Amino acid sequence: MATRTTASFSRTVLPRKIEKLKLRIPTVALGALLSFALAVSASAQAPMPASYSPNDATASVKSIIDQSIVVFKDQHISAAEREQKLRAIAESHFDFAEMSRSAIGYHWKTLTPAQQSEFVPLFTTFIEDAYLSRIESYSVEKINQQIQSSMIQFTRQTTDGPDYAEVFSTVVLQDQKDPIPVNYMMRLDAGEWKIYDITIDAISVIANYRNQFNRVLNTDGYDKLVSLIRQKTAGLQTN
């Protein structure tokens, strides 16, 4: 299956040092890849456009956000339980296989089946741990304050054939003058819409990684990339 890349208007952020595999997504995107509702409000503040059905891509995004908000508003679960619930939401609603293929880009076809099978769970764990580590630096109280003081508006969605869609939204933050565009790239998988990329203010999460990964692959090869990701993931898990 061909790998879809992110929207053509998205821009990547160039890393200074490839070895560090920097997370160069804006602060507003904290956890956005895992749909962690830092920059969104309660579901009542994000009404669904009347023209969208419960089973379309926009409804799927809203459902993921709502689920994440419920987890953060639960004051009776431990940090470990909260992390487990957030991981479960991500793994159910994000297309990590498509994300992995897109992050590798044109190099994907040069990998052996064993390497492809190795990379998907490796990249999945890296993404989850990277954003969970940043989320954990925020208290639940601070996150809930952010939720209450922010608002998301779904504006439209477009389709590219029967299996791909893009959901457009804007996020209004209390401490920022202008709304921030946050768009979700979706793929229909076994009848369910799943996210395979997010752009925040026209910056693509996956294109950011693809730029970094391709530089490593071009200069040092697949084994070096895997080694760097494993090192980064181990560091995140011990912090």
C-alpha positions as a Python dict, from the first residue, in 0.01 Angstrom:
ca = {
    (1, 'M'): (0, 0, 0),
    (2, 'A'): (135, 342, -89),
    (3, 'T'): (231, 569, 195),
    (4, 'R'): (51, 901, 209),
    (5, 'T'): (259, 1197, 309),
    (6, 'T'): (126, 1495, 496),
    (7, 'A'): (-40, 1799, 347),
    (8, 'S'): (167, 1983, 91),
    (9, 'F'): (144, 2313, 278),
    (10, 'S'): (298, 2168, 592),
    (11, 'R'): (648, 2272, 679),
    (12, 'T'): (912, 2076, 861),
    (13, 'V'): (1138, 2197, 1137),
    (14, 'L'): (1506, 2123, 1079),
    (15, 'P'): (1696, 1972, 1371),
    (16, 'R'): (2037, 2106, 1471),
    (17, 'K'): (2176, 1772, 1579),
    (18, 'I'): (2037, 1451, 1436),
    (19, 'E'): (2182, 1241, 1717),
    (20, 'K'): (1946, 1402, 1968),
    (21, 'L'): (1629, 1336, 1769),
    (22, 'K'): (1482, 1657, 1901),
    (23, 'L'): (1110, 1697, 1954),
    (24, 'R'): (1057, 2028, 1778),
    (25, 'I'): (681, 2053, 1795),
    (26, 'P'): (536, 2377, 1939),
    (27, 'T'): (431, 2387, 2303),
    (28, 'V'): (67, 2409, 2199),
    (29, 'A'): (109, 2064, 2046),
    (30, 'L'): (207, 1904, 2374),
    (31, 'G'): (47, 1566, 2354),
    (32, 'A'): (-151, 1650, 2044),
    (33, 'L'): (-17, 1343, 1869),
    (34, 'L'): (-171, 1133, 2144),
    (35, 'S'): (-482, 1349, 2142),
    (36, 'F'): (-413, 1466, 2494),
    (37, 'A'): (-650, 1759, 2501),
    (38, 'L'): (-408, 2018, 2636),
    (39, 'A'): (-532, 2271, 2385),
    (40, 'V'): (-895, 2174, 2369),
    (41, 'S'): (-1196, 2239, 2579),
    (42, 'A'): (-1474, 2018, 2704),
    (43, 'S'): (-1687, 1847, 2443),
    (44, 'A'): (-1972, 2091, 2489),
    (45, 'Q'): (-1743, 2365, 2363),
    (46, 'A'): (-1659, 2178, 2043),
    (47, 'P'): (-1994, 2121, 1872),
    (48, 'M'): (-2011, 1895, 1574),
    (49, 'P'): (-2114, 2058, 1246),
    (50, 'A'): (-2462, 1940, 1162),
    (51, 'S'): (-2353, 1801, 825),
    (52, 'Y'): (-2124, 1539, 977),
    (53, 'S'): (-2240, 1191, 1070),
    (54, 'P'): (-2134, 1003, 1386),
    (55, 'N'): (-1914, 772, 1178),
    (56, 'D'): (-1711, 1025, 980),
    (57, 'A'): (-1354, 1145, 1034),
    (58, 'T'): (-1447, 1459, 1227),
    (59, 'A'): (-1664, 1266, 1468),
    (60, 'S'): (-1377, 1024, 1525),
    (61, 'V'): (-1135, 1305, 1615),
    (62, 'K'): (-1385, 1460, 1853),
    (63, 'S'): (-1445, 1123, 2019),
    (64, 'I'): (-1071, 1077, 2081),
    (65, 'I'): (-1041, 1423, 2232),
    (66, 'D'): (-1343, 1366, 2453),
    (67, 'Q'): (-1201, 1036, 2579),
    (68, 'S'): (-871, 1205, 2665),
    (69, 'I'): (-1046, 1484, 2853),
    (70, 'V'): (-1237, 1231, 3062),
    (71, 'V'): (-907, 1069, 3165),
    (72, 'F'): (-756, 1401, 3269),
    (73, 'K'): (-1064, 1505, 3464),
    (74, 'D'): (-1060, 1182, 3666),
    (75, 'Q'): (-907, 1284, 3999),
    (76, 'H'): (-933, 934, 4143),
    (77, 'I'): (-679, 746, 3933),
    (78, 'S'): (-305, 723, 3980),
    (79, 'A'): (-47, 863, 3740),
    (80, 'A'): (30, 509, 3624),
    (81, 'E'): (-337, 438, 3556),
    (82, 'R'): (-371, 766, 3370),
    (83, 'E'): (-73, 681, 3151),
    (84, 'Q'): (-215, 335, 3080),
    (85, 'K'): (-550, 481, 2977),
    (86, 'L'): (-390, 742, 2752),
    (87, 'R'): (-174, 479, 2583),
    (88, 'A'): (-482, 266, 2522),
    (89, 'I'): (-662, 562, 2360),
    (90, 'A'): (-363, 631, 2138),
    (91, 'E'): (-316, 269, 2033),
    (92, 'S'): (-684, 234, 1947),
    (93, 'H'): (-719, 554, 1746),
    (94, 'F'): (-381, 626, 1588),
    (95, 'D'): (-253, 444, 1281),
    (96, 'F'): (101, 380, 1402),
    (97, 'A'): (183, 153, 1109),
    (98, 'E'): (100, 430, 861),
    (99, 'M'): (284, 682, 1079),
    (100, 'S'): (592, 461, 1080),
    (101, 'R'): (591, 420, 702),
    (102, 'S'): (548, 793, 654),
    (103, 'A'): (824, 877, 904),
    (104, 'I'): (1069, 658, 711),
    (105, 'G'): (948, 797, 378),
    (106, 'Y'): (1098, 663, 55),
    (107, 'H'): (1343, 450, 256),
    (108, 'W'): (1056, 226, 367),
    (109, 'K'): (1071, 20, 47),
    (110, 'T'): (1442, -45, 102),
    (111, 'L'): (1382, -208, 441),
    (112, 'T'): (1347, -582, 471),
    (113, 'P'): (1017, -722, 603),
    (114, 'A'): (1194, -798, 931),
    (115, 'Q'): (1315, -439, 959),
    (116, 'Q'): (969, -304, 882),
    (117, 'S'): (817, -531, 1148),
    (118, 'E'): (1082, -414, 1394),
    (119, 'F'): (1040, -45, 1324),
    (120, 'V'): (663, -7, 1373),
    (121, 'P'): (654, -104, 1745),
    (122, 'L'): (985, 75, 1804),
    (123, 'F'): (852, 401, 1660),
    (124, 'T'): (518, 355, 1838),
    (125, 'T'): (687, 327, 2177),
    (126, 'F'): (915, 621, 2099),
    (127, 'I'): (622, 847, 2003),
    (128, 'E'): (414, 749, 2306),
    (129, 'D'): (702, 792, 2551),
    (130, 'A'): (817, 1119, 2394),
    (131, 'Y'): (482, 1286, 2439),
    (132, 'L'): (398, 1120, 2770),
    (133, 'S'): (725, 1250, 2912),
    (134, 'R'): (623, 1603, 2818),
    (135, 'I'): (270, 1559, 2945),
    (136, 'E'): (400, 1433, 3279),
    (137, 'S'): (582, 1763, 3331),
    (138, 'Y'): (238, 1923, 3364),
    (139, 'S'): (25, 1873, 3671),
    (140, 'V'): (-328, 1743, 3624),
    (141, 'E'): (-453, 2070, 3771),
    (142, 'K'): (-261, 2274, 3513),
    (143, 'I'): (-390, 2059, 3230),
    (144, 'N'): (-748, 2096, 3349),
    (145, 'Q'): (-702, 2472, 3372),
    (146, 'Q'): (-579, 2469, 3014),
    (147, 'I'): (-881, 2265, 2908),
    (148, 'Q'): (-1123, 2505, 3073),
    (149, 'S'): (-960, 2816, 2925),
    (150, 'S'): (-931, 2685, 2568),
    (151, 'M'): (-1172, 2611, 2287),
    (152, 'I'): (-1159, 2403, 1972),
    (153, 'Q'): (-1371, 2460, 1665),
    (154, 'F'): (-1399, 2200, 1390),
    (155, 'T'): (-1431, 2396, 1067),
    (156, 'R'): (-1444, 2145, 781),
    (157, 'Q'): (-1316, 1818, 644),
    (158, 'T'): (-1198, 1707, 303),
    (159, 'T'): (-1160, 1360, 155),
    (160, 'D'): (-906, 1203, -78),
    (161, 'G'): (-1079, 894, -209),
    (162, 'P'): (-1281, 667, 18),
    (163, 'D'): (-1006, 595, 271),
    (164, 'Y'): (-832, 925, 344),
    (165, 'A'): (-957, 1250, 498),
    (166, 'E'): (-829, 1568, 659),
    (167, 'V'): (-1010, 1726, 951),
    (168, 'F'): (-956, 2100, 997),
    (169, 'S'): (-987, 2273, 1331),
    (170, 'T'): (-877, 2585, 1512),
    (171, 'V'): (-772, 2607, 1875),
    (172, 'V'): (-819, 2925, 2076),
    (173, 'L'): (-590, 2960, 2378),
    (174, 'Q'): (-646, 3219, 2645),
    (175, 'D'): (-285, 3339, 2638),
    (176, 'Q'): (-255, 3366, 2258),
    (177, 'K'): (-408, 3631, 2036),
    (178, 'D'): (-469, 3430, 1721),
    (179, 'P'): (-638, 3090, 1680),
    (180, 'I'): (-399, 2805, 1603),
    (181, 'P'): (-487, 2572, 1314),
    (182, 'V'): (-469, 2205, 1414),
    (183, 'N'): (-547, 1957, 1137),
    (184, 'Y'): (-578, 1579, 1155),
    (185, 'M'): (-479, 1344, 872),
    (186, 'M'): (-706, 1040, 882),
    (187, 'R'): (-713, 694, 723),
    (188, 'L'): (-1005, 453, 722),
    (189, 'D'): (-886, 123, 867),
    (190, 'A'): (-1130, -169, 896),
    (191, 'G'): (-1422, 73, 908),
    (192, 'E'): (-1265, 304, 1168),
    (193, 'W'): (-1106, 643, 1108),
    (194, 'K'): (-758, 666, 1258),
    (195, 'I'): (-511, 953, 1281),
    (196, 'Y'): (-178, 913, 1102),
    (197, 'D'): (-49, 1269, 1131),
    (198, 'I'): (-132, 1603, 1290),
    (199, 'T'): (-28, 1948, 1174),
    (200, 'I'): (-11, 2230, 1426),
    (201, 'D'): (15, 2577, 1276),
    (202, 'A'): (111, 2406, 948),
    (203, 'I'): (392, 2207, 1111),
    (204, 'S'): (359, 1834, 1051),
    (205, 'V'): (450, 1605, 1339),
    (206, 'I'): (545, 1315, 1113),
    (207, 'A'): (723, 1526, 850),
    (208, 'N'): (937, 1663, 1131),
    (209, 'Y'): (1052, 1311, 1216),
    (210, 'R'): (1084, 1210, 852),
    (211, 'N'): (1330, 1491, 790),
    (212, 'Q'): (1544, 1381, 1084),
    (213, 'F'): (1520, 1009, 1012),
    (214, 'N'): (1606, 1048, 644),
    (215, 'R'): (1922, 1236, 732),
    (216, 'V'): (2033, 950, 954),
    (217, 'L'): (1935, 685, 698),
    (218, 'N'): (2116, 869, 420),
    (219, 'T'): (2440, 901, 613),
    (220, 'D'): (2453, 611, 859),
    (221, 'G'): (2184, 361, 762),
    (222, 'Y'): (1896, 183, 930),
    (223, 'D'): (2091, 25, 1216),
    (224, 'K'): (2214, 365, 1333),
    (225, 'L'): (1861, 508, 1325),
    (226, 'V'): (1729, 218, 1532),
    (227, 'S'): (2014, 262, 1780),
    (228, 'L'): (1939, 633, 1820),
    (229, 'I'): (1567, 574, 1870),
    (230, 'R'): (1634, 302, 2127),
    (231, 'Q'): (1870, 535, 2315),
    (232, 'K'): (1618, 817, 2310),
    (233, 'T'): (1336, 590, 2425),
    (234, 'A'): (1547, 447, 2709),
    (235, 'G'): (1627, 799, 2824),
    (236, 'L'): (1260, 895, 2823),
    (237, 'Q'): (1161, 588, 3022),
    (238, 'T'): (1421, 653, 3293),
    (239, 'N'): (1337, 1021, 3340),
}
